[in-house]
Amino acid sequence: MNEFDIAVIGSGPGGYVAAIRSAQLGYKTALIEKYDTLGGTCTNVGCIPTKALLDSTHHYIDAIRRFESHGIHFSGVNLDFDQMYKRKADVVKKNTQGLNFLMKKNKVTVLQGTGSFVDNETVNIKGAGNQDIPIKAKKYIIATGSKPSTIPGIAIDKKRIITSTEALNLADQPNSIIIIGGGVIGVEMASIFNRIGTKVTILEYAEHLIAAMDRDLSTELSKILSKEGIEIRLRESVYKTENLEHEARVWFKNSQGLDDMLSADYILVAVGRKPYTENLGLKNTGVELNANGTIKTNKLLQTTVPHIYAIGDVTGGAMLAHKAEEEAVFVVEKINGQNPYIHYNRIPSVVYTWPEIASVGYTEEELKKQDIKYNIGKFPFAVNARARAGMETEGFAKVLSDPLYGELLGVHIIGPRASDLIAQAVAGMEFEITARDMASVCYAHPTYSEVMKEAYTIASGKASVNI
């Protein structure tokens, strides 16, 4: 029987980072993956292919709508749907090849097959040709991630009633698509298909899109997406879908409480994700689950069996690739006797619409609910010189700070390159830099980052002086 110091189950961002860090620290490491390629959902059917399509469609919509203003004229701009999806596949392939290289470089043993616990100490891997490969490890890290979830009455058939996974692999461009759910996945998918000319309708149960983020971000995003032609219907309660072979239908209670129905080429279900623990054999161990199906862990991310750890989506909380990566390093370094830490409130969230949305820390609604006093510094991209030059004037930066000490409580951005700008806010929060100090350093001019400087300045009680 093969024996390892650490065995990681699942090769998504949490899993492959855990395996690499484990090997770097000198542990004999195994990485177990049931699919043919490494990388998990994020690399294969999530973050990476979605961003590839978002970038491709962004270029396309710029070419047909915006380049003329720059004095760049085209004739006969056409969308090659097959090539766009082929490029997406090439991006994914290069990323998975990169992971294969990293496993070899770090001498991680990759075991292909479905890993299932036989008991607390043993995992059996059902490999190619139904071959059994039993292993033992001193420590196990479960990093099996999540999969799309649904709601009562909605059966995902992967044909007309689909998830983001199928949407990323369509054979032909749809004429119309209805998206159930206005969260991160829903609005990103809406952006992709709307840009290429598909009629897009979002049905959202809540009163706002991206309901978990700051309300001002949601309001601004709704305005922008509506202006781009996406139909947004809020407070709609979906209860039934049906595949009619050549189209699909969805039934729902509308915002007035009346029954309503819509039809489209596809119904895309984007109502969240659920932890993936199927076929993991946890019933053969002492590992316990929470009521919502996530794996129960303590502050050290140990399960109820101390030498078995769990990280990432399977433990609940924010389902973010970079959260899983942070937890991966945390667990391995704890095993190694080091003293790492994670501040979960300082893990950023990003929505890759355009303009992008990025957020870290408390929302204004959370501060009000907890009766925490705060200052607001809000500055629009519309009056930023770099944004004007680049025709990227939609959105704003919003800083929430402590009125007494100036500590950053939350930073929320909707605007160009928000995904990059949020990093400075994360650093500011992590090292407890005040809003005044964040404003006092020199920012290059003209840059989008100056919007952040002005928001910090206003939050610290000073008047903005720059454009």
Secondary structure, DSSP 8 states (H G I E B T S, - for coil): -EEEEEEEE--SHHHHHHHHHHHHTT--EEEEESSSSSSHHHHHHSHHHHHHHHHHHHHHHHHHHTGGGGT---SS----HHHHHHHHHHHHHHHHHHHHHHHHHTT-EEEESEEEESSSSEEEEE-GGG-EEEEEEEEEEE---EEE---TT----SSSEE-HHHHTT-SS--SEEEEE--SHHHHHHHHHHHHTT-EEEEEESSSSSSTTS-HHHHHHHHHHHHHTT-EEEES-EEEEEEE-SS-EEEEEE-TTS-EEEEEESEEEE-S-EEE--TTS-GGGSS--B-TTS-B---TT-B-SSTTEEE-GGGG-S---HHHHHHHHHHHHHHHTT------GGG--EEE-SSSEEEEEE--HHHHHHTT---EEEEEEGGG-HHHHHTT----EEEEEE-TTT-BEEEEEEEETTHHHHHHHHHHHHHTT-BHHHHHHS---SS-THHHHHHHHHHHTT------
